[in-house]
Amino acid sequence: MGTAAPRYGIVTGLASEARLITETDAGSSRQVTVVCAGADSARAVQLAEDLVGGGATALLSFGIAGALHPALDVGDLVLAESVRMPGGQHHPCHDGWHRSLHARLSESVSVLHSGTIYGSSETLLTVAQKSQAHAASACLAVDMESHAVAAVAERAGLPFLALRAIADTAGDALPALAARAVTAEGKADWQAALSGLTRRPADLPSMLRLAGRTRRALASLEAVSRDVDELFGGFG
């Protein structure tokens, strides 16, 4: 009997991130399932567990992130060596997978950082919150899915990796609306956005700036997801 083909699970926070994979994986030789958590850490746990239950043999967290380290700029890529949980625990990424993908990306992208990603169940909106998180953790960036997926992978004994692109810098304050302008399906919640802007019209410039920077981050991710097989860096 032949060996079953490896199955890979990818968890994103936004539908736009998921589309980058689903629009390019038709030619992949791998069995890849992409799910979107809607920027919800608890939902990311549930979806990652569903992937494991469905036979996934490795899990990847893929999407945008906020910078914690002041040296990171919009569009920079961060390949995690480990993920720090909100409680302080660290979940290491798969070393061989990390080294292989890092070598491949280093040949094709202009800026690639390697280090620890901080997991948060809430959006860090203020510069002070980002500064405090960086001082306490020394992490490069923060997102809301990687720590959830890392924990599920560790419990299941599966390889895990996170690849993120910076959408807002350590010096960027985000409008409060940014924390609730995404639906459970990871799409823009236009009703919430319009309602929020009606109450706080001064947030419009910062929302437009964030939207532009998010597009830059997504462009960085798109550039490395054109060949889905590359995301696994020869792993598996």
Secondary structure by P-SEA (a helix, b strand, c coil): cccccbbbbbbbccaaaaaaaaacccccccbbbbbbccccaaaaaaaaaaaaaacccbbbbbbbbbbccccccccccccccbbbcccbbbbbccaaaaaaaaaaaaaccccccbbbbbbbccccccaaaaaaaaaacccccccccaaaaaaaaaaabbbbbbbbbbccccccccccccccccccccccaaaaaaaaaaacccaaaaaaaaaaaaaaaaaaaaaaaccccccccccc
